[in-house]
């Protein structure tokens, strides 16, 4: 099976796996235990916290370890809303956010919050002028993802952050698809909080990071928690955190090299794909490893299954929405009809994909699109 679904998850890096085994087998103490085993585990944990502060160019005291991006999104938003000193119940997000953000907004809607959902421009990003117009005196939070998981478009985080700061509004960004893939060191200074998931950059599943600027007030969702300064209850996954940290170090050190390779593979894909039947979503600011496209007249679910039958793993969008038979939220945010949105598929590449695999995949997609396109034309 040739794997082109790296935006959904990535294989565990060998060094990260070895780190997990070593920490899990040798340094397995509970970080809150007062004996030497617990102290050793706690030192490993705090070394990882310090390293994440360095990798993100943020204060390590705002780093909290979680079970992944979804939990980070949920805990961050709930925690900072609970402690907000600004009166109001209005939130702004985009219509193209990850499913976990939409789920949180749905919960908050039932609690009396008002939600404004911003569409995407044809450039793949939100209209920052519309964002500023949408902010009201009672707006307390804006949540906009950094890199879109379906089309790879990169949001203007600096501009969004400046607008939020000017209007005294907190700014959270889901950075699950950007950490370890593009340089985030500058943009992290423009957010009040951000979310990370370890398995998106060759780390283990079930571990992530939530960052909240130490100057931003928050209240724990569960009271009297003894771990992570009360931010998250439950025994800390020290081995997973250490493994994730090693994976992040490697991924961040290879960003330039990987971007060059992925940009080359993307160009090759574009050169070989039959544009008579295929539309590729291209933008000025875009992570090259995510190729969003639609084959006109062919439902994405069918195309994904046919590719799978021929040995290629692609997807129909965010793995947290697949199987629901609903049109892609990103496609709808771009203004496509339900039928057009259901034609969407995603090819997401990783560091081990090759030119040969791209050639083989485009051959399969071209054959399928031509055959079905001609059949539909009859």
N, C-alpha and C positions, 0 to 999 in steps of 0.2 A: 504494500500500500504506500503510495506516494502522498505525503502529508502536506496539505495546503490550508490548514486551519489553525495557524499559530495565534490568531487573535482570540480564539476560544481557549486554548491552553497550549503549553509548550512541554517538551520532554524535560525531565529533570537533568540538570547538568551533573556530570560525573563528580566533579570536585564538590559540588553542593551536596550530592548524595553521600559521599564519603564523610563530609563534615557532619551530616545528620547522624550517620551511624556512630561516629566517634563520640559525639556529644550525648546521644541517646544511651549509649552503652557505658560510657565512662563517667559522664558528668550529669547524671540523671536526677540529682537532688532537686527538691522543691526550692525555688528561689526565695521563698519566705521562711524556710527553716533556718534555725539559728546555729545548727552544727556546721562543721567545715564543709560537708558535701553541699549543703544549701548555700553557703557563702561562695563556694567555687562557681556554682550554677548562676548565682546572682551577678558575679563579676563578668561572666560570659554575656549575660543578658545586658548589663550596662555597657560593656564594650560594643555590643551590637547597636545599642541606642546611640552611643557616641558616633559610631560609623555612619548610621543613617542620618544623623545631623549633618555630618560632613558631606555625604552623597547628595543630600537635598539642599545644602547650603542654608540650613535653618537651625534654630536653637534646639539642641537635643532634648531639652526639658519639655518640648511639645510633642515628642514622639511617643506613641502608644502602640503596642503590638496587639493585633486582632486575629481573627480567623480568616480574613480576606477582604476584598473590596466591598462586597455587599454589606458585611457587618460594619466596616469602617464608615461607609456612607450613612448607614442607619444610625450608628452611635454618635457620629459627629453632628448630624443635623438635629437629632433629638436633644443632645446634650447642650449644644449652644443655644438652641431655641429656648430651652428650659431656664437658662441663666441670662437671657437677653435683658439688658437694662432699658432698651428702647421699646416703647409701647407700640403695639401693632400686630396684625396677624396676616400680613401680605407677603407672599413669597414669589420669586421669579425664577423660572428655569427654562430649559428649551424643550421643544417637543421631541427632540432626537436623543434624549438622555438614555442611559442604561436602564434596563427594566427595574433595577433595585431603586433607582431614584423615583421612577413613576409610582412604584409601590409605596414608598415613603410619603410621597405627595398625596396619594389616595388616602392614606391613614390620617394625615394632617388635615385633609379636607373635611373628614368626618369630625375632627376636633374643632372645627370652626375657622380654620385658616382659609384664605383666598389664594388661589394659585394662578399666576399668569404664565402661559406656555408660549415661548417665542418660536416662530418658524425659522427655517434656514433660508438664507439667500441662495441664489444660483451659484454663488461662490463657495457654498458648503458651510458657511459660518453664520452666526446670528448677526442681525443688524444692530450695531452698537448704539445707533441713534434711537432705534426703537426700544432698546433696553433702557436707555436713559429716560425716554418718554414714559416707559412702563413703571418706573420707580415712583412710588407715592410716599407721602409723609409717614404712612404706616408700614412701609416695606422694611423688613428686618433681615432678609437673607436672599442672596442670589446664588444659585447652584448651576454651574455650567461646566461640562466635561472639557478636558483639554484636547484629547485626540478622539475623534469619533471612531467607534469600534467597527463600523460597517463601511465607511468610505474613507477613513483616515484623515479627514479634514482637521486642521489644527486651528483651534479657536484663538482669537487675539487676547490672551490672558492679561497682558499688561494693560491694554486699553480697558478691558472689563473691570480689572482691579482698580484702576484710577477712577472710573465712574462710580464704583461702589464706595470707595473711600471718600470721594467728594460729597456723596449723598448719605454718609454715615450708615452704610449698609454692609453687613458681613458678607464675605465672598468665599464659598466653598467650591472646590473643583475636584471632580473625579479624574484622577491622573493614572488610572489603572492601565490605560493603553499607551502611556508616554514614558513612564519610568523605565530606564534601561534601553530605550529605543531612540529617544531624541534627548538633547541636552535641556534639562529643566532648571538648572541652577539659577538662571536669571528670573524666570517667571514665578518661582516659589515665593519670591519676596512680595508678590502682588496678591497673594491669597491669604485668607485667615485660617483656612483649613484645607486639607487635601487627603485623598484616599489612594491606597496602593494595594495590589494583590500579587503575592509572590509567584504564582504559577504562570504569570504572563511573561516573565523574563527568565525562564528556565530554573525557577525555584520550586519548592514543594507546594502542593495544594494544601489548603486549610490554614494558611498563615498570611498575614498582611500587616499593613501599617496605617494608622490614622495619625495625622499631624494636625494639631491645633496650636496656633500661635499662643505662647504663654501669656500674652497680654489680652487674649480673648477669654472672657469668662465662660465657664461651662459647669453643668451639674450632672453628676452620674445618673444614668438611667436606673441602675440598681443601687440602693443605698448601702453603705457599710462594706463595700468591696475592699479587699485587702491587697489585691494585685493591681499593677499599672496605675498606681496612685488613685485607685478607685474608679478609673475610667471604665474598666472592664473586669467583671468578676470571673473567677475561674483560674485554675492553676495554669501558669504560663508554659507555652510550648517552646521551651528553650532550644531544643534540638532543631525544630522547624525554623525558629527565628535565626539561629546561627547559619543554617543551610540557606535560607532566603538571603541573608546578608552576603554570603560568599557569592551566590548567584548574581546579586545586584552589583557587587564589586566588579565581577568579570564582565557583565553586560555593559556597565557604564564605561569601563575601560576600552570597550570595543565599539562604541557607538559610531564613530567616524568610519571605521572599516566596514561595519555592517550596513550603514546607510549607503555607502558607495556600491556595495554588492547588490543590495536590494533595489537601488535606483537602476542599476544595469539590468537586473532581471525584469523589472517593470517595463523598461524600454523594449526589451526583447519580447515580452508578452504583447505589448501594444503593436509592435511591428508585425507580429505573426497572426494576431486575432483578426477574424473577418468582420470588419466594421459595417458590412452591408446589413448584418442582422444584430450586431452587438453595440450597445452603448456603454462606454466606460466613464465612470464619474471621476473627472480630472479637475484638480484645483491648484491654485497658486501655492498655497501653504498646505502641505499634505505629507503624511508619513508614507513613504513609498512601499512599505511592506504590506499594506492593505489595499487590495484592488477590488473596488465595488463595481459591479456591472449588471446589466440586464440584457438577456437575449430576447428580443422582441417576439412575442407570440408563444413563448415557452415558459410555463410556470417553473419558478426556481426550484420548488420541491422535487419536481420530476427530474429536472436537470441534475440536481445534487445526487439523487438516487442512481441515475444512469452513470454519472461519473464514478460513484462508489462502486458500481458493478464492474467498471472498467479499471478499477484500482487506484482511484484518485479521491482523496478526502478533501472536499470543499464544504462550504456551508451556505445556508440561506440567510445568514445574518448573525446577530447576537445569539450565542448558545443558550442564553437565559430566556430566549423567546421561541426558539426553534420547537416545532411540534404543535404550536398553538394554532396553526393555519391562519394566522392573522397577518396582514400586510406589514412590511417593515416600517417601524416608527420613523426611521431616518428618511425613507422614501416618502412617507406621508408628509414629513416636515419640509421636504423639498417641493411639495405641491403635486406629487404624482397621484394618479387615481389608484383605487384599490387594486384594480387589475394590473396596472403597470408596476405597482409596488410588489405584487406577488411574483413578478418576473425576476426580482433581484436575487443575485447570488454574490458570494464573497470568496475571493481567493486571497488568503493571507499567508505570506511567506516568512520563512525563518532563516537562520544563519546557515543551515545545512542544505537548503534547496539548491539545485544546480540548473545550469542552462539546459541540459538534456531533459530534465523534468519539466521545465517550462515549455520546451518544444513539444514534448509528448502531450502535455495538458492542452495546449492550444490546438494541437491536431484533433484531439477528442472533441473539444468544444466547437471547433469549426465544423467538423463532420456532423455533429448533432444539430448545430444551428442551421446549417445548409439543408440537411435532410428535412428537418421539421419546418423550416421556412418555406421550402418548396412545396411541402405537403399542405401547409396552411394556405398557400397561394392558389392552390387548385380549386 
